[in-house]
């Protein structure tokens, strides 16, 4: 799948303590066949001067998922926590009127507090 400038994507972080988390960003530009410059929407530069920009290879990105409201118990999902996306499963669905679900994160011991 090809991406163009401005496309909203998610980038996986495989670093220690962040395995399986995804971070929201936008394509700034393409650099070569399989590398992009991405500006994150939730991560800041170390000096807090602006949003973090990084080179990202094609195997570390995916399209921004669509919103889904019909979840079922034990369904595998990605959950937004601590500025990134984490793999988990639906632990409880509190019904269509409350529009709330409880997600159990698979790597919750890795989740920084």
N, C-alpha and C positions, 0 to 999 in steps of 0.2 A: 504494500500500500504506500503510495507516494503522499507526502505532506507538503504543504506550501506555507509561505510566510503568513503568520497570523493564526494558523490552525491551532486549536486547543488540543493538548495531549496530556498524557500522564507518563511519568518516567519512574522506572523501578530503581530502588536503592538496594544494593546487595551488600552494603557495608555492615560491619559488626554492630549488632543491636538494631539494625534496620531491615533485616532480611524480609523481603516480600512486601515492603511498603512502597506505595506509589505517590508521587508528588505532582501536583497540578502545574501546568506551564503552557507556554505558547511558543511556536516555532518563530525564531527571529530570522534565521536564514539557513540555507543548505550549504554544507561545506563538503564537497566530494560526493561520491555515490551513496555512502551509508552513514554520513555524519551530519548532524544538525547543531546549530546553536539554539539553545532553549533558554527562555527567561521564565523562571518559576513565579508562580502567583502567590505562594505562601512562604517561601524561603528567602531570607535576606542575606546580603553579602556580610562577611564577618564584621565589617565596620558599620553595618546598618545604613550604608549610603544609598541603598536601593535594593531591588529584587535581584537575587542571584542569577547569573547567567553561566551556563556550562556547555561544553561540547558533549553531545549525547549521540551514541551510536544507535543504529536502527533497531538492534535487538533489545534495547533498554527502554523503548517507548511503545505506547499504544494509544489508540484514539480515545478521546474522552467518552466514557460510557453514558448511555442515555438513562434518564430517571425511570425507575420501575416501582410501582406501588403494590403489586401483588406478590408478596413474599410468602414462602411456605417454610414450616419448621425444618430445620437441618439443611436448608438450601445454602450452598456456598455463595458468599458475597464478599465484596470489598467494602470496608468500613473506614470512614474518614475519622482519624484520631491523631492528635498531636501534629497537626499540619501535613499529614500524609495519609495514604490509603494502605490499609492492612487487610490481609486475608482472614476471613472468619466464616462462621456459620450462624444462621438465624437460630437463636435460643428461645425466643418467645415473640409472638406476634400479638400485639395488644388490640388488634381489630382495626377495621377500616375507618372507624369514626375518630379514634385517637391518633391514627397515623403515626404510631410509634412501634418500634421493634427493638428487641434486645439482641445484640450480636456478641457471640463468644469468639474472641480473637485466637487464631491458631498459635501465634507466637507471642502471646500476651506477656510471657516472662521477658521478652526482648523489648517490650514497649517502655520507652523512657518516661519517667515521671517528672 
